[in-house]
């Protein structure tokens, strides 16, 4: 069952779903808009012979450079970056979320793979964004960028999320694959 705006306000007012900072203007018909933070993760320049092996810590550590306190973020054509939500969320053990790009940004040529927020997750949400357009696109912190739809699980999960990304703040680079 997808939560309506009425359901969302009920779980927020009951402090079961925590969104910080919370602004009631972000609550939509059946979800919550998320705004951009001021950080961006970018791929550094590597030579043409570099092959990323996500199972090698040295490669993973060099996969992104994170830049903080950005007044604006320019995404170049065909560039893939990491962004973070301004809002931190804390999801109870009987809800989960689907995070998608707001359609206006998609119409400008951006895409974002769907992100699943597991029951029990807490922290900022890291967003993977690709610019498919032939031009640069400017983003600014605090712009509404993503939308999260919450669904109720059929029962409370037995094993709430406790992975490496729990409690993340800001942009978090990918974990090492084993």
C-alpha positions as CSV (number, residue, x, y, z in Angstrom):
1,X,0.0,0.0,0.0
2,X,1.4,3.4,-1.0
3,X,1.0,6.1,1.6
4,X,-1.1,9.1,0.7
5,X,-0.4,12.7,1.9
6,X,-2.9,12.0,4.8
7,X,-1.0,8.8,5.8
8,X,2.4,10.5,5.5
9,X,1.4,13.3,7.8
10,X,0.1,10.8,10.3
11,X,3.4,8.8,10.4
12,X,5.4,12.1,10.5
13,X,3.3,13.6,13.3
14,X,3.5,10.3,15.2
15,X,7.3,10.6,14.8
16,X,7.5,7.1,13.2
17,X,8.9,8.6,10.0
18,X,11.4,11.4,10.7
19,X,12.4,13.9,8.1
20,X,14.9,16.6,9.1
21,X,14.6,19.4,8.3
22,X,10.9,18.9,7.7
23,X,8.8,21.3,5.6
24,X,5.2,20.5,5.1
25,X,5.4,22.1,1.6
26,X,7.4,19.0,0.6
27,X,4.5,16.6,1.2
28,X,2.8,15.8,-2.1
29,X,-0.3,13.8,-3.0
30,X,1.4,10.4,-2.5
31,X,5.0,11.2,-1.6
32,X,7.6,13.6,-0.3
33,X,9.9,15.8,-2.4
34,X,13.6,15.9,-1.5
35,X,15.8,18.8,-2.0
36,X,19.5,18.9,-3.0
37,X,22.3,19.4,-0.6
38,X,25.4,21.4,-1.5
39,X,27.8,18.5,-2.1
40,X,28.7,16.7,-5.3
41,X,30.8,13.6,-6.1
42,X,32.6,13.7,-9.4
43,X,34.8,11.2,-11.2
44,X,38.4,12.4,-11.3
45,X,40.3,12.3,-14.6
46,X,42.1,9.0,-15.3
47,X,44.1,7.9,-18.3
48,X,42.5,6.0,-21.1
49,X,44.1,2.8,-19.9
50,X,42.5,3.0,-16.4
51,X,40.0,0.2,-15.7
52,X,37.8,0.5,-12.6
53,X,37.8,-2.6,-10.5
54,X,35.2,-2.1,-7.7
55,X,36.6,-5.1,-5.8
56,X,40.0,-3.2,-5.3
57,X,40.0,-0.7,-2.5
58,X,42.6,1.6,-4.2
59,X,40.3,1.9,-7.2
60,X,37.2,2.4,-5.2
61,X,38.9,5.2,-3.2
62,X,39.8,7.0,-6.4
63,X,36.4,6.6,-8.0
64,X,35.0,10.0,-6.8
65,X,36.2,13.3,-5.4
66,X,33.6,14.9,-3.1
67,X,33.2,18.7,-3.2
68,X,31.4,20.3,-0.3
69,X,29.7,23.7,0.1
70,X,28.9,24.3,-3.6
71,X,26.8,27.3,-4.5
72,X,25.8,25.6,-7.7
73,X,26.5,22.3,-9.4
74,X,27.1,22.1,-13.1
75,X,26.5,18.7,-14.7
76,X,28.3,18.3,-18.1
77,X,26.8,16.4,-21.0
78,X,27.1,12.7,-20.4
79,X,28.6,13.2,-17.0
80,X,27.6,10.9,-14.1
81,X,27.7,12.4,-10.6
82,X,26.6,11.7,-7.0
83,X,24.4,14.1,-5.1
84,X,22.9,14.1,-1.7
85,X,19.5,15.1,-0.3
86,X,19.3,18.0,2.1
87,X,16.8,16.0,4.2
88,X,17.9,13.2,6.5
89,X,15.2,10.5,6.8
90,X,14.6,7.8,9.4
91,X,12.3,5.1,8.2
92,X,10.4,2.8,10.6
93,X,10.6,-1.0,10.2
94,X,7.2,-1.3,8.5
95,X,7.8,1.2,5.7
96,X,10.1,1.4,2.7
97,X,10.6,4.0,0.0
98,X,11.1,4.3,-3.8
99,X,13.2,7.4,-4.7
100,X,12.8,8.8,-8.2
101,X,13.9,11.9,-10.1
102,X,11.2,14.6,-10.4
103,X,9.9,14.5,-13.9
104,X,10.8,18.1,-14.8
105,X,14.5,17.2,-14.4
106,X,14.0,14.1,-16.5
107,X,12.5,16.3,-19.2
108,X,15.7,18.4,-19.2
109,X,17.7,15.2,-19.9
110,X,18.7,14.0,-16.5
111,X,18.2,10.5,-15.3
112,X,18.6,8.8,-12.0
113,X,18.4,5.0,-11.4
114,X,15.6,4.2,-8.9
115,X,16.8,4.0,-5.3
116,X,15.2,1.8,-2.8
117,X,15.1,3.0,0.8
118,X,14.9,-0.1,3.0
119,X,12.9,-0.4,6.2
120,X,15.0,0.8,9.1
121,X,17.3,3.1,7.0
122,X,18.4,6.4,8.4
123,X,20.5,9.2,6.9
124,X,20.8,11.4,3.8
125,X,20.0,9.7,0.5
126,X,22.8,9.6,-2.1
127,X,21.5,10.1,-5.6
128,X,23.3,8.9,-8.8
129,X,22.5,11.3,-11.6
130,X,23.4,11.3,-15.3
131,X,23.1,14.1,-17.8
132,X,22.0,12.7,-21.1
133,X,21.4,16.1,-22.7
134,X,23.8,17.8,-25.2
135,X,24.2,20.8,-22.8
136,X,25.3,21.5,-19.3
137,X,22.7,21.7,-16.6
138,X,22.9,23.8,-13.5
139,X,21.6,22.7,-10.2
140,X,21.4,24.7,-7.0
141,X,21.2,23.5,-3.3
142,X,17.7,23.4,-1.9
143,X,16.0,22.8,-5.3
144,X,13.4,20.1,-5.2
145,X,15.0,17.3,-7.1
146,X,13.8,13.9,-6.1
147,X,10.6,12.4,-4.9
148,X,10.2,9.5,-2.5
149,X,7.1,7.3,-2.4
150,X,6.6,5.3,0.8
151,X,4.9,1.9,0.9
152,X,3.8,-0.1,3.9
153,X,5.4,-3.6,4.1
154,X,3.0,-6.5,4.7
155,X,4.4,-6.8,8.2
156,X,7.3,-5.3,10.2
157,X,10.6,-6.5,8.8
158,X,12.5,-9.0,10.9
159,X,15.9,-7.6,9.8
160,X,15.8,-3.8,9.6
161,X,18.5,-2.2,7.3
162,X,21.9,-2.1,9.0
163,X,24.2,-1.9,6.0
164,X,27.1,0.3,5.3
165,X,25.1,3.3,4.1
166,X,23.0,3.5,7.3
167,X,23.5,6.9,9.0
168,X,25.3,8.4,6.0
169,X,25.7,12.1,5.9
170,X,26.3,13.9,2.6
171,X,27.5,12.2,-0.6
172,X,28.7,8.6,0.1
173,X,30.9,6.9,-2.5
174,X,30.1,3.3,-3.4
175,X,31.1,0.6,-1.0
176,X,33.8,-2.0,-1.9
177,X,32.4,-5.0,-3.7
178,X,33.5,-8.4,-2.5
